[in-house]
Amino acid sequence: LPAGCAAPYGNMAASGASAAAALVQYVVLRGDLARSWPLGAAVAQACHAALAAVHRYRQHPDTGAYLEMGGAMRTVVLEAPDEAALTALEETLKQNNIDHQVWTEQPENVATCLALRPYPKDQVQQHLKKFKLLK
């Protein structure tokens, strides 16, 4: 970095780094789209959702701690079979006050992906256990 510039994610050895290591961001992409859209387009949907969730909840302490992890950030990409499953998950997350962001592709107005803000795994995993890793 140039002289006088701080590292973008601060000091990785700062206090709380071990607690932050337990943070994970879950991203749930529609599997039907992942298999029918070009790979780059599907990946872009997941990226948009993840960034939108981080931006929306940027003031939350867990989001800040997650970003401070830099290269140690952990993201888990899961698969929802279709739009109905993604919508059902969104409803479950709303009912349980789990912070998340649905990415809706425009101008098609199609919900493609959902991302949670970074959370301790044990706080949200029970809501996501029926979804498998995206393959």
Secondary structure, 3 states (H helix, E strand, C coil): CCCCCCCCCCCCCCCCHHHHCCEEEEEEEEHHHHHHCCHHHHHHHHHHHHHHHHHHCCCCHHHHHHHHCHHHCCEEEEEECCHHHHHHHHHHHHHCCCCEEEEEECCCCEEEEEEECCEEHHHHHHHHCCCEECC
